[in-house]
Amino acid sequence: MRELADPFVAPGPTGVAIRDRLRVSETDTIVLRKAGIFLGSLATGDLANRCRQGREHDAAAWAVRKRELTGHSSARWAGSITRHVNDQWALARRGQAAQIAWLRGQIGQIEARLARPLGAKASKHEGSPKGYASRSEWHAKSRRLQTLKDRLVRVEADWTAGRVHVVRGGRRLVHTRHHLAEAGLSEQAWRARWEAARMFLSADGESGKRFGNQTIRITETGQISIKLPAPLAHLANAAHGRYVLDATVAFRHRGEEWRDRIAADRAVAYRIHHDVLRDRWYITASWQRAVVPVLPLEVALARGAVGVDMNDDHLAAWRLDQHGNPMGEPQRFYYDLSGNAAHRDAQIRHALTGLLHYTRRSGVAAIAVENLDFAGDKGREKHGRNKRFRRLISRFPTAKLKARLLSMAAEQQVVIVAVDPAYTSTWGAQHWQKPLTTPRREITRHDAASIAVGRRAQGFPIRRRTAPPHRDQSDRGGHRTIQARPDARGREGTRPHPPGPRTRCASPVVERKRVTSLPNTVRGSATERQSWQQDSLPLSD
């Protein structure tokens, strides 16, 4: 069994992004498209320049790039373009590092399985994987091993030289150009998507400037004006080379927070983009939030927690008190991951909204979730033959679920506690599924796993009880229950037995009758054997 990581409070989001639709006119569309294509061409040239510099790039080279772009556009547009290009290059470098780690992991797994005999079973004690099933599979994997090693050599060479491979607009869209018939697109439709993906209409915010942004400015009434680059200054319809759009914007989601920022001239970044499929223009406003101090784990779990087990089609949740005991009934929040990305995202948001509302109604302030990461399990070397399981974990939205949950929980003042996901399903089913199952309530394996997740976040063991003492039924050999912490008051006391059919305990009236009444199975009648008692001495003796 591997060593379990300690639970921790996940930090909240550091930024906010809101979006609204722009109902632009024909003139606005022409100006936005010309400005976006022109600035996109500048961003493409600057990206090529940045890639050529590689690891030798420094602050002085950044300043040179910015000065070159300033003459073609403006200082603020140049700053936004160079910063966006730097982020894109850094993202490509992180992707290279992740690919190197993935290739090394795949190579190690194949080499370990190739060294095992054919048909050998995996050994958990020795830590050795199983062997391949047949000689043909062994031969195919040996050829794949050489392919992965060649790919690793190329990627490591690019990493050492600081060389990245980036496509503005997306590599997938480039490949679609060569397969238009399979994609069901015409060349004109593909060209429209390609131009929309490569347009650049993003402006960084500036604190202290009017309305928080000098390049793309939005007033309190929703009026939008754009600072046009120098070659397109003839398209301006306002002073100082600005173009005022006919369309207005009204951010309905978090609109009050956005208006407070622009009223105080605090930085707000904007991005305008075109959705070709819907033929709509959108604008996104984003800003950074102040860093909120992370609550200590004990404070977050003072009133209990809601344990959550994430699954392929639903979230299983159960409320736990401060001692780790399940309360109430298990909850399930379903979602459907079929369909397009927008549908899947809406389903996830709907399920998380129900979870957060249930948490607020329960009166707790913490949600315990598993810190899942399927990066090492998505490769076909670990679960090669089990295609169904590989497809399941590949479509499981772990990153999107965690990001959505953190951002939505911050608005509801709910703390997210991340725990190690090891053995939660197995131990939860072993210790909690059967005891909590009743004739009217069927507990699933996922419900029991949610209890295990919540107890691990609270610092309790997952098992319900320890073994009873060996000598007798007293607590001489140690307390038999681990439902509470050692410093909890009343931990060593007798557990109360409220009367009722659920506890199989008779009412106090019945108990008194059993004490005072005498059995009728002994010789003589009950009336003859009955005696009056005063104090502790029987008078009949």
ABEGO torsion letter per residue (X at the ends): XBBBBBBBBBBBBABBBBBBBBBBBAAAAAAAAAAAAAAAAAAAAAAAAAAAAEAABBAAAAAAAAAAAAAABBAAAAAAAAAAAAAAAAAAAAAAAAAAAAAAAAAAAAAAAAABBBGBBBBAAAGBBBBBABAAAAAAAAAAAAAAAAAAAAAAAAAAAGBBBBBBGEAAAAAAAABAAAAGBBAAAAAAAAAAAABBBBBBBBBGBBGGBAABBBBAAGBBBBBBBAAAAAABABBGGBBBBABBBBBABGAAAAAAAAAAGBBBBBBBBBBAAAGBBBBBBBBBBBBBBBBBAAAAAAAEBBBBBBBAABBBBBBBBAAGBBBEBBBBBBBBABEBAAAAAAAAAAAAAAAAAAAAAAGBABBBBBBBBAAAAABAAABAABAAAAAAAAABBAAAAAAAAAAAAAAAGBBBBBBBABGAAAAAAAAAAAAABBAABBBBAAAAAAAAAAAAAAGBBABABBBBBAABABAAAEBABAABBAABBGAABBBBBBBEAAAGBBBAAAAAAAAABBBAABBEBAAAABBBBBEABBAAX
